[in-house]
């Protein structure tokens, strides 16, 4: 078993070590202009597809596309269990593709999807659907499962909770991250926006967060009744309006645990899971730095607060 992981683990460690890192991200945030920040990125793996004259939205999209490529490379070096783990950890990109496709089916603008390759679960079939009902039917017959409704909000929520539940079940090293992310999502959906969870989404949420939390009528009751693996994500959050702080805190918490896993690297899926997480957090931090640079560095204080 261990011998089969040698190449994959070696690649994972190298890719994690090659990330831009927090110091680079802060230099981006402190740059006097977005173009200056983009020139700073030219020395990193984000240079793939990078246009130094791009606007903030296009530059951030290029960062996400570079991350997708990195995760595809990482997955390609792994034995099957490692590929499965990376695919689950990259599921946000298939969710985003599906969301934009569903909006286009409803008359919204079309946008080029992320090229997922081996990271795809059902995207080729989803991309060929021609109606919201058809899209929901494809989801229902895939690993994603039925989202419970056809609206963009219901589909995205259902897919995100499905991904969290499958990650917790199949990637033990990432189960705590998935549970925490699910707690943040449900808190926002139910206690901030006032949306009800549909049946399948509710079942996924119950498996991750505990039925008692979902029955709670208030945000504080929800927070206090969360199952132990999810409770950390909402620690010290007193109001739904402060969820953005907890959501920002989730990223560096995941990174810290992932870096610890890399230091204890073994010939199994652990370093691969850790590398995928570290790369994801790095891209999140770089996108935030670019947003700050687009404002001429005026948001540097907010960037520092966001990064903890």
C-alpha contacts under 8 A as a table, 3 or more apart, distances in Angstrom:
res1	aa1	res2	aa2	distance
1	X	4	X	5.55
1	X	5	X	7.12
1	X	268	X	7.86
2	X	5	X	5.39
2	X	6	X	6.88
2	X	267	X	4.89
2	X	268	X	6.28
3	X	6	X	5.48
3	X	267	X	7.28
4	X	7	X	7.42
4	X	8	X	8.00
4	X	79	X	6.63
5	X	8	X	5.21
5	X	9	X	5.79
5	X	78	X	6.82
5	X	79	X	6.59
5	X	267	X	5.43
5	X	268	X	5.97
5	X	269	X	7.79
6	X	9	X	5.41
6	X	10	X	6.09
6	X	267	X	6.29
7	X	10	X	5.16
7	X	11	X	6.13
7	X	77	X	6.71
7	X	78	X	7.49
8	X	11	X	5.16
8	X	12	X	6.09
8	X	74	X	7.43
8	X	77	X	4.88
8	X	78	X	4.68
8	X	79	X	7.32
8	X	272	X	7.32
9	X	12	X	4.93
9	X	13	X	6.16
9	X	78	X	7.81
9	X	266	X	7.96
9	X	267	X	6.55
9	X	268	X	7.47
9	X	269	X	7.78
9	X	271	X	6.05
9	X	272	X	6.13
10	X	13	X	5.31
10	X	14	X	6.29
11	X	14	X	5.15
11	X	15	X	6.12
11	X	74	X	6.93
11	X	77	X	7.13
12	X	15	X	5.22
12	X	16	X	6.16
12	X	74	X	6.38
12	X	271	X	6.45
12	X	272	X	5.40
12	X	275	X	5.51
12	X	276	X	7.88
13	X	16	X	5.25
13	X	17	X	6.17
13	X	262	X	7.12
13	X	271	X	6.87
13	X	272	X	7.80
13	X	275	X	6.61
14	X	17	X	5.13
14	X	18	X	6.24
15	X	18	X	5.05
15	X	19	X	6.71
15	X	70	X	7.98
15	X	74	X	7.86
15	X	275	X	7.02
15	X	279	X	7.94
16	X	19	X	5.60
16	X	275	X	5.08
16	X	276	X	7.79
16	X	278	X	6.29
16	X	279	X	6.29
18	X	44	X	7.94
18	X	45	X	7.78
19	X	44	X	7.43
19	X	45	X	7.44
19	X	279	X	6.48
19	X	282	X	6.62
20	X	23	X	7.88
20	X	24	X	5.81
20	X	25	X	7.08
20	X	44	X	6.10
20	X	45	X	7.76
20	X	282	X	6.72
20	X	286	X	7.89
21	X	24	X	5.62
21	X	25	X	6.44
21	X	282	X	6.26
22	X	25	X	4.98
22	X	26	X	6.18
22	X	282	X	7.49
22	X	285	X	7.24
23	X	26	X	5.22
23	X	27	X	6.33
24	X	27	X	5.05
24	X	28	X	6.29
24	X	40	X	7.98
25	X	28	X	5.02
25	X	29	X	6.32
25	X	285	X	6.17
25	X	286	X	5.08
25	X	288	X	7.94
25	X	289	X	5.39
26	X	29	X	4.87
26	X	30	X	6.13
26	X	289	X	6.27
27	X	30	X	5.06
27	X	31	X	6.09
27	X	37	X	7.53
27	X	289	X	7.76
28	X	31	X	5.20
28	X	36	X	7.90
28	X	37	X	4.71
28	X	38	X	7.71
28	X	40	X	6.96
28	X	286	X	7.45
28	X	289	X	5.10
28	X	290	X	6.07
28	X	292	X	7.75
28	X	293	X	6.19
29	X	37	X	7.47
29	X	288	X	7.48
29	X	289	X	4.08
29	X	290	X	6.10
29	X	291	X	7.43
29	X	292	X	4.92
29	X	293	X	4.88
29	X	297	X	5.86
29	X	299	X	7.82
29	X	300	X	6.03
29	X	303	X	7.17
30	X	289	X	7.87
30	X	292	X	7.45
30	X	293	X	6.36
30	X	296	X	7.81
30	X	297	X	4.95
30	X	300	X	6.23
31	X	34	X	7.05
31	X	36	X	6.02
31	X	37	X	5.50
31	X	293	X	5.48
31	X	296	X	6.87
31	X	297	X	5.98
32	X	36	X	6.71
32	X	37	X	7.85
32	X	293	X	6.46
32	X	296	X	4.91
32	X	297	X	5.83
33	X	36	X	5.28
33	X	37	X	6.45
33	X	293	X	5.32
33	X	294	X	5.90
33	X	295	X	7.31
33	X	296	X	4.99
33	X	297	X	7.28
34	X	37	X	5.00
34	X	38	X	6.16
34	X	55	X	7.65
34	X	56	X	7.19
34	X	290	X	6.46
34	X	293	X	4.88
34	X	294	X	4.67
34	X	295	X	7.83
34	X	296	X	7.23
35	X	38	X	5.02
35	X	39	X	6.26
35	X	52	X	5.58
35	X	53	X	6.15
35	X	54	X	7.71
36	X	39	X	5.22
36	X	40	X	6.46
37	X	40	X	5.04
37	X	41	X	6.55
37	X	290	X	6.67
37	X	293	X	6.46
38	X	41	X	5.00
38	X	42	X	6.59
38	X	50	X	7.82
38	X	51	X	7.74
38	X	52	X	5.27
38	X	59	X	7.86
38	X	290	X	7.77
39	X	42	X	5.19
39	X	43	X	7.92
39	X	52	X	6.19
40	X	43	X	6.47
41	X	44	X	5.40
41	X	45	X	7.94
41	X	46	X	6.29
41	X	47	X	6.24
42	X	45	X	7.74
42	X	46	X	6.97
42	X	47	X	4.81
42	X	50	X	7.63
43	X	46	X	7.98
43	X	47	X	6.84
44	X	47	X	5.92
45	X	48	X	6.38
45	X	66	X	7.23
46	X	49	X	7.68
46	X	50	X	6.86
46	X	62	X	7.51
46	X	63	X	5.75
46	X	66	X	5.48
46	X	67	X	7.65
47	X	50	X	4.94
47	X	66	X	7.82
48	X	62	X	7.77
48	X	66	X	6.02
49	X	62	X	6.30
49	X	66	X	7.50
50	X	59	X	6.97
50	X	62	X	6.04
50	X	63	X	7.86
51	X	54	X	5.36
51	X	59	X	7.23
54	X	58	X	5.84
54	X	59	X	5.70
55	X	58	X	5.49
55	X	59	X	6.02
56	X	59	X	5.11
56	X	60	X	6.09
56	X	290	X	6.69
56	X	291	X	6.33
56	X	294	X	6.18
57	X	60	X	5.22
57	X	61	X	6.17
58	X	61	X	4.98
58	X	62	X	6.17
59	X	62	X	5.02
59	X	63	X	6.38
59	X	290	X	7.65
60	X	63	X	5.03
60	X	64	X	6.39
60	X	287	X	5.35
60	X	290	X	7.11
61	X	64	X	5.05
61	X	65	X	6.18
62	X	65	X	4.98
62	X	66	X	6.12
63	X	66	X	5.10
63	X	67	X	6.30
63	X	283	X	6.46
63	X	286	X	7.65
63	X	287	X	6.93
64	X	67	X	5.01
64	X	68	X	6.28
64	X	283	X	6.77
65	X	68	X	5.02
65	X	69	X	6.32
65	X	114	X	6.69
66	X	69	X	5.12
66	X	70	X	6.27
67	X	70	X	5.00
67	X	71	X	6.16
67	X	279	X	7.09
67	X	280	X	7.08
67	X	283	X	6.71
68	X	71	X	5.14
68	X	72	X	6.13
68	X	90	X	7.76
68	X	93	X	7.86
68	X	114	X	7.53
68	X	115	X	7.62
68	X	116	X	6.97
69	X	72	X	5.03
69	X	73	X	6.25
70	X	73	X	5.12
70	X	74	X	6.12
71	X	74	X	4.87
71	X	75	X	5.99
71	X	86	X	6.98
71	X	90	X	7.41
71	X	119	X	7.92
71	X	276	X	6.68
72	X	75	X	5.12
72	X	76	X	6.09
72	X	116	X	7.26
72	X	117	X	6.99
72	X	118	X	6.59
72	X	119	X	6.42
73	X	76	X	5.06
73	X	77	X	6.68
74	X	77	X	5.59
74	X	78	X	6.99
74	X	86	X	7.67
74	X	272	X	7.81
74	X	276	X	7.82
75	X	78	X	5.45
75	X	82	X	6.72
75	X	83	X	4.62
75	X	84	X	7.98
75	X	86	X	5.87
75	X	87	X	7.41
75	X	118	X	7.45
75	X	119	X	7.66
76	X	83	X	6.89
76	X	118	X	7.66
78	X	81	X	7.49
78	X	82	X	5.09
78	X	83	X	5.55
79	X	82	X	5.47
79	X	83	X	6.40
80	X	83	X	5.06
80	X	84	X	6.22
81	X	84	X	5.12
81	X	85	X	6.26
81	X	269	X	7.22
82	X	85	X	5.04
82	X	86	X	6.25
82	X	269	X	5.57
82	X	272	X	6.57
82	X	273	X	7.71
83	X	86	X	5.22
83	X	87	X	6.10
84	X	87	X	5.10
84	X	88	X	6.28
85	X	88	X	5.26
85	X	89	X	6.26
85	X	167	X	7.64
85	X	170	X	7.46
85	X	171	X	6.05
85	X	269	X	7.75
85	X	272	X	7.97
85	X	273	X	6.58
86	X	89	X	5.04
86	X	90	X	6.05
86	X	119	X	7.39
86	X	272	X	7.45
86	X	273	X	6.64
86	X	276	X	6.45
87	X	90	X	5.11
87	X	91	X	6.15
87	X	118	X	7.45
87	X	119	X	4.64
87	X	120	X	7.00
87	X	121	X	7.71
88	X	91	X	5.12
88	X	119	X	7.96
88	X	163	X	6.65
88	X	166	X	7.58
88	X	167	X	5.98
89	X	92	X	7.65
89	X	167	X	7.29
89	X	273	X	7.81
89	X	276	X	7.02
89	X	277	X	7.45
90	X	93	X	6.15
90	X	94	X	7.79
90	X	119	X	6.85
91	X	94	X	5.40
91	X	95	X	6.34
91	X	119	X	7.59
91	X	120	X	7.91
91	X	163	X	6.64
92	X	95	X	4.96
92	X	96	X	6.12
92	X	160	X	7.41
93	X	96	X	5.01
93	X	97	X	6.16
93	X	114	X	6.80
93	X	116	X	7.77
94	X	97	X	5.00
94	X	98	X	6.09
94	X	114	X	7.72
94	X	116	X	7.49
94	X	120	X	6.62
94	X	121	X	7.68
94	X	123	X	6.47
95	X	98	X	5.09
95	X	99	X	6.07
95	X	156	X	6.47
95	X	159	X	6.56
95	X	160	X	7.26
96	X	99	X	4.99
96	X	100	X	6.24
96	X	156	X	7.98
97	X	100	X	5.40
97	X	101	X	6.12
97	X	113	X	5.36
97	X	114	X	6.58
97	X	123	X	7.79
98	X	101	X	5.03
98	X	102	X	6.03
98	X	123	X	7.41
98	X	126	X	7.01
98	X	127	X	7.46
99	X	102	X	5.19
99	X	103	X	6.28
99	X	152	X	6.13
99	X	155	X	7.48
99	X	156	X	6.44
100	X	103	X	5.05
100	X	104	X	6.14
100	X	110	X	7.12
100	X	111	X	6.94
101	X	104	X	5.04
101	X	105	X	6.24
101	X	110	X	7.14
101	X	111	X	7.93
101	X	127	X	6.94
102	X	105	X	5.05
102	X	106	X	6.48
102	X	131	X	7.79
102	X	132	X	6.28
102	X	135	X	7.63
102	X	152	X	6.48
103	X	106	X	5.06
103	X	107	X	6.53
103	X	108	X	5.16
103	X	109	X	7.46
103	X	152	X	6.83
104	X	107	X	5.05
104	X	108	X	4.28
104	X	109	X	5.49
104	X	110	X	5.39
105	X	108	X	6.99
105	X	130	X	6.60
105	X	131	X	6.01
105	X	132	X	6.86
106	X	131	X	7.98
106	X	132	X	7.74
116	X	119	X	5.01
116	X	120	X	5.36
117	X	120	X	5.91
120	X	123	X	5.70
120	X	124	X	7.74
121	X	142	X	7.84
121	X	143	X	7.26
122	X	125	X	5.70
122	X	126	X	6.15
122	X	139	X	7.58
122	X	142	X	6.55
122	X	143	X	7.84
123	X	126	X	4.82
123	X	127	X	5.79
124	X	127	X	5.29
124	X	128	X	6.73
125	X	128	X	5.42
125	X	129	X	6.93
125	X	138	X	7.02
126	X	129	X	5.49
126	X	135	X	5.87
126	X	138	X	6.39
126	X	139	X	7.51
129	X	132	X	7.82
129	X	134	X	5.67
129	X	135	X	5.50
130	X	134	X	6.54
130	X	135	X	7.44
131	X	134	X	5.10
131	X	135	X	6.25
132	X	135	X	5.04
132	X	136	X	6.18
132	X	150	X	5.72
132	X	151	X	7.64
133	X	136	X	5.15
133	X	137	X	6.20
133	X	150	X	6.36
134	X	137	X	5.02
134	X	138	X	6.33
135	X	138	X	5.21
135	X	139	X	6.32
135	X	150	X	8.00
136	X	139	X	5.08
136	X	140	X	6.15
136	X	146	X	6.54
136	X	147	X	7.05
136	X	149	X	7.41
136	X	150	X	6.10
136	X	155	X	7.82
137	X	140	X	5.05
137	X	141	X	6.53
137	X	146	X	7.33
138	X	141	X	5.33
138	X	142	X	6.37
139	X	142	X	5.13
139	X	143	X	7.42
139	X	144	X	5.63
139	X	145	X	5.39
139	X	146	X	5.66
139	X	147	X	7.34
140	X	143	X	7.79
140	X	144	X	6.77
140	X	145	X	4.23
140	X	146	X	3.90
140	X	147	X	7.28
141	X	144	X	7.85
141	X	145	X	6.32
141	X	146	X	7.56
142	X	145	X	5.72
144	X	147	X	7.85
144	X	159	X	6.18
144	X	162	X	5.92
144	X	163	X	7.17
145	X	159	X	7.92
145	X	162	X	7.27
145	X	200	X	7.92
146	X	149	X	7.84
146	X	158	X	7.62
146	X	200	X	6.66
147	X	150	X	7.56
147	X	154	X	6.48
147	X	155	X	5.26
147	X	157	X	7.63
147	X	158	X	4.42
147	X	159	X	6.42
147	X	198	X	7.51
147	X	200	X	6.15
147	X	201	X	6.45
148	X	154	X	7.04
148	X	155	X	7.55
148	X	158	X	7.17
148	X	198	X	5.43
148	X	199	X	6.09
148	X	200	X	5.84
148	X	201	X	7.11
149	X	154	X	5.75
149	X	155	X	6.61
149	X	198	X	7.28
150	X	154	X	6.51
150	X	155	X	6.16
151	X	154	X	5.27
151	X	155	X	6.11
152	X	155	X	5.15
152	X	156	X	6.07
153	X	156	X	5.33
153	X	157	X	6.11
154	X	157	X	5.20
154	X	158	X	5.87
154	X	197	X	7.92
154	X	198	X	7.46
155	X	158	X	5.10
155	X	159	X	6.00
156	X	159	X	5.17
156	X	160	X	6.03
157	X	160	X	5.16
157	X	161	X	6.17
157	X	185	X	7.91
157	X	201	X	7.11
158	X	161	X	5.33
158	X	162	X	6.03
158	X	198	X	7.91
158	X	200	X	7.11
158	X	201	X	4.89
159	X	162	X	4.95
159	X	163	X	6.04
160	X	163	X	5.11
160	X	164	X	6.21
160	X	182	X	7.90
161	X	164	X	4.98
161	X	165	X	6.09
161	X	182	X	6.36
161	X	201	X	6.14
161	X	204	X	5.94
161	X	205	X	6.50
162	X	165	X	5.16
162	X	166	X	6.12
162	X	201	X	7.17
162	X	204	X	6.27
163	X	166	X	5.19
163	X	167	X	5.94
164	X	167	X	5.07
164	X	168	X	6.11
164	X	178	X	4.90
164	X	179	X	6.78
164	X	181	X	7.57
164	X	182	X	6.50
164	X	208	X	7.99
165	X	168	X	5.19
165	X	169	X	6.22
165	X	178	X	7.31
165	X	179	X	7.88
165	X	204	X	5.98
165	X	205	X	7.82
165	X	207	X	7.37
165	X	208	X	6.48
166	X	169	X	5.05
166	X	170	X	5.93
166	X	171	X	7.95
167	X	170	X	5.24
167	X	171	X	5.21
167	X	172	X	7.58
167	X	174	X	6.79
167	X	175	X	6.30
167	X	178	X	6.53
168	X	171	X	5.70
168	X	172	X	5.93
168	X	174	X	6.44
168	X	175	X	3.91
168	X	176	X	7.33
168	X	178	X	6.03
168	X	179	X	7.15
168	X	208	X	7.91
169	X	172	X	6.64
169	X	175	X	7.18
171	X	174	X	5.51
171	X	175	X	6.30
172	X	175	X	5.00
173	X	176	X	7.46
173	X	270	X	6.60
173	X	273	X	7.18
174	X	177	X	5.27
174	X	178	X	6.23
174	X	273	X	7.25
175	X	178	X	5.10
175	X	179	X	6.15
175	X	229	X	7.80
176	X	179	X	5.15
176	X	180	X	6.14
176	X	229	X	5.32
176	X	230	X	6.53
177	X	180	X	5.17
177	X	181	X	6.11
177	X	230	X	7.94
177	X	254	X	6.58
178	X	181	X	5.10
178	X	182	X	6.11
179	X	182	X	5.06
179	X	183	X	6.24
179	X	208	X	5.61
179	X	209	X	6.77
179	X	229	X	6.08
179	X	230	X	4.65
180	X	183	X	5.09
180	X	184	X	6.43
180	X	229	X	7.06
180	X	230	X	4.34
180	X	231	X	6.88
180	X	232	X	6.73
180	X	233	X	4.90
180	X	234	X	7.85
180	X	250	X	7.65
181	X	184	X	5.16
181	X	185	X	6.23
181	X	230	X	7.81
181	X	233	X	7.28
181	X	250	X	7.50
182	X	185	X	5.00
182	X	186	X	6.07
182	X	205	X	6.98
182	X	208	X	7.26
182	X	209	X	7.57
182	X	230	X	7.65
183	X	186	X	5.32
183	X	187	X	5.97
183	X	209	X	6.67
183	X	226	X	7.83
183	X	230	X	6.10
183	X	231	X	7.70
183	X	233	X	6.95
183	X	234	X	7.45
184	X	187	X	5.16
184	X	188	X	6.22
184	X	233	X	6.93
184	X	234	X	7.19
184	X	243	X	7.26
184	X	246	X	7.60
184	X	247	X	6.68
185	X	188	X	5.26
185	X	189	X	6.12
186	X	189	X	5.01
186	X	190	X	5.78
186	X	191	X	7.70
186	X	205	X	7.51
187	X	190	X	5.52
187	X	191	X	5.28
187	X	192	X	6.82
187	X	219	X	7.13
187	X	222	X	7.78
187	X	240	X	7.09
187	X	243	X	7.97
188	X	191	X	5.65
188	X	192	X	4.84
188	X	193	X	6.23
188	X	240	X	6.90
188	X	243	X	7.22
189	X	192	X	6.01
189	X	193	X	5.24
189	X	194	X	6.15
189	X	195	X	5.42
189	X	196	X	7.38
189	X	197	X	7.91
190	X	193	X	6.03
190	X	194	X	4.73
190	X	195	X	5.08
190	X	196	X	6.00
190	X	197	X	7.45
191	X	194	X	5.60
191	X	195	X	7.94
191	X	218	X	7.26
191	X	219	X	5.87
191	X	240	X	6.34
192	X	240	X	5.61
192	X	241	X	7.08
197	X	201	X	5.83
197	X	202	X	5.28
198	X	201	X	5.39
198	X	202	X	5.78
199	X	202	X	5.08
199	X	203	X	6.26
200	X	203	X	5.11
200	X	204	X	6.36
201	X	204	X	5.18
201	X	205	X	6.14
202	X	205	X	4.98
202	X	206	X	6.05
203	X	206	X	5.06
203	X	207	X	6.27
204	X	207	X	5.23
204	X	208	X	6.41
205	X	208	X	5.20
205	X	209	X	5.73
205	X	210	X	7.39
205	X	214	X	7.77
206	X	209	X	5.23
206	X	210	X	4.67
206	X	211	X	4.80
206	X	213	X	7.92
206	X	214	X	6.73
207	X	210	X	5.79
207	X	211	X	7.46
208	X	227	X	7.40
208	X	230	X	7.44
209	X	213	X	6.51
209	X	214	X	7.62
209	X	226	X	5.36
209	X	227	X	5.01
209	X	229	X	7.88
209	X	230	X	6.21
210	X	213	X	5.75
210	X	214	X	7.02
210	X	225	X	7.77
210	X	226	X	6.19
210	X	227	X	5.31
211	X	214	X	5.25
211	X	215	X	6.37
212	X	215	X	5.21
212	X	216	X	6.50
212	X	222	X	7.81
212	X	225	X	5.99
212	X	226	X	7.34
213	X	216	X	5.33
213	X	221	X	6.98
213	X	222	X	4.51
213	X	223	X	7.03
213	X	224	X	7.55
213	X	225	X	4.69
213	X	226	X	5.10
213	X	227	X	7.62
214	X	222	X	6.51
215	X	222	X	7.65
216	X	219	X	7.47
216	X	221	X	5.23
216	X	222	X	5.09
216	X	225	X	7.69
217	X	221	X	6.77
217	X	222	X	7.35
218	X	221	X	5.15
218	X	222	X	6.17
219	X	222	X	4.99
219	X	223	X	6.13
219	X	239	X	7.05
219	X	240	X	6.75
220	X	223	X	4.99
220	X	224	X	6.05
220	X	238	X	6.73
220	X	239	X	7.55
221	X	224	X	5.17
221	X	225	X	6.07
222	X	225	X	5.37
222	X	226	X	6.25
223	X	226	X	5.58
223	X	231	X	6.95
223	X	234	X	6.37
223	X	235	X	7.85
224	X	231	X	7.62
226	X	230	X	6.20
226	X	231	X	5.37
227	X	230	X	5.69
227	X	231	X	6.16
228	X	231	X	5.23
228	X	232	X	7.66
229	X	232	X	7.16
230	X	233	X	6.13
230	X	234	X	7.95
231	X	234	X	5.92
231	X	235	X	6.52
232	X	235	X	5.20
233	X	246	X	6.45
233	X	247	X	7.89
233	X	249	X	7.97
233	X	250	X	6.51
234	X	237	X	5.43
234	X	243	X	7.94
234	X	246	X	6.28
237	X	240	X	7.60
237	X	242	X	6.42
237	X	243	X	6.96
237	X	246	X	7.12
238	X	242	X	7.25
239	X	242	X	5.52
239	X	243	X	7.28
240	X	243	X	5.35
241	X	244	X	7.33
242	X	245	X	5.74
242	X	246	X	7.11
243	X	246	X	5.05
243	X	247	X	6.07
244	X	247	X	4.96
244	X	248	X	6.13
245	X	248	X	5.13
245	X	249	X	6.11
245	X	306	X	7.36
246	X	249	X	4.89
246	X	250	X	6.21
247	X	250	X	5.26
247	X	251	X	7.37
248	X	251	X	5.95
248	X	252	X	7.70
248	X	306	X	6.04
248	X	307	X	7.26
249	X	252	X	5.88
249	X	253	X	6.30
249	X	306	X	7.59
249	X	307	X	7.59
249	X	308	X	7.22
250	X	253	X	5.22
250	X	254	X	6.20
251	X	254	X	5.25
251	X	255	X	6.26
251	X	281	X	5.92
252	X	255	X	4.82
252	X	256	X	6.03
252	X	281	X	7.18
252	X	307	X	7.25
252	X	308	X	7.76
253	X	256	X	5.22
253	X	257	X	6.45
254	X	257	X	5.31
254	X	258	X	6.05
254	X	277	X	7.08
254	X	278	X	7.92
254	X	281	X	7.89
255	X	258	X	4.97
255	X	259	X	6.04
255	X	277	X	6.59
255	X	278	X	5.48
255	X	281	X	6.42
256	X	259	X	5.29
256	X	260	X	6.35
257	X	260	X	5.08
257	X	261	X	6.33
258	X	261	X	4.98
258	X	262	X	6.33
258	X	273	X	7.73
258	X	274	X	4.42
258	X	275	X	7.15
258	X	277	X	6.47
258	X	278	X	6.37
259	X	262	X	5.02
259	X	263	X	6.36
259	X	274	X	6.73
259	X	278	X	7.20
260	X	263	X	5.16
260	X	264	X	6.52
261	X	264	X	5.14
261	X	265	X	6.05
261	X	270	X	6.61
261	X	271	X	6.34
261	X	274	X	6.17
262	X	265	X	4.82
262	X	270	X	7.63
262	X	271	X	5.29
262	X	274	X	6.24
262	X	275	X	7.46
265	X	270	X	6.84
265	X	271	X	5.50
266	X	269	X	7.98
266	X	270	X	6.86
266	X	271	X	6.88
267	X	270	X	7.89
267	X	271	X	7.91
268	X	271	X	7.11
268	X	272	X	7.87
269	X	272	X	5.22
269	X	273	X	6.13
270	X	273	X	5.23
270	X	274	X	6.12
271	X	274	X	4.89
271	X	275	X	5.94
272	X	275	X	5.11
272	X	276	X	6.24
273	X	276	X	5.28
273	X	277	X	6.29
274	X	277	X	5.13
274	X	278	X	6.11
275	X	278	X	5.05
275	X	279	X	6.09
276	X	279	X	5.27
276	X	280	X	6.19
277	X	280	X	5.07
277	X	281	X	6.23
278	X	281	X	5.22
278	X	282	X	6.10
279	X	282	X	5.03
279	X	283	X	6.30
280	X	283	X	5.28
280	X	284	X	6.34
281	X	284	X	5.01
281	X	285	X	6.19
282	X	285	X	5.13
282	X	286	X	6.15
283	X	286	X	5.01
283	X	287	X	6.09
284	X	287	X	5.25
284	X	288	X	6.33
285	X	288	X	5.11
285	X	289	X	6.22
285	X	307	X	7.66
286	X	289	X	4.93
286	X	290	X	6.23
287	X	290	X	5.12
287	X	291	X	6.28
288	X	291	X	5.07
288	X	292	X	6.32
288	X	303	X	7.14
289	X	292	X	5.12
289	X	293	X	6.20
289	X	303	X	7.18
290	X	293	X	4.93
290	X	294	X	6.10
291	X	294	X	5.16
291	X	295	X	6.82
292	X	295	X	5.33
292	X	296	X	6.84
292	X	297	X	5.43
292	X	298	X	6.93
292	X	299	X	5.29
292	X	300	X	6.32
292	X	303	X	6.99
293	X	296	X	4.99
293	X	297	X	4.92
293	X	298	X	7.86
293	X	299	X	7.97
294	X	297	X	7.25
295	X	298	X	5.74
295	X	299	X	6.73
296	X	299	X	7.85
297	X	300	X	5.40
298	X	301	X	7.70
299	X	302	X	5.22
299	X	303	X	6.20
300	X	303	X	4.88
300	X	304	X	6.21
301	X	304	X	5.16
301	X	305	X	6.30
302	X	305	X	5.05
302	X	306	X	6.03
303	X	306	X	5.02
303	X	307	X	6.13
304	X	307	X	5.18
304	X	308	X	6.27
305	X	308	X	5.19
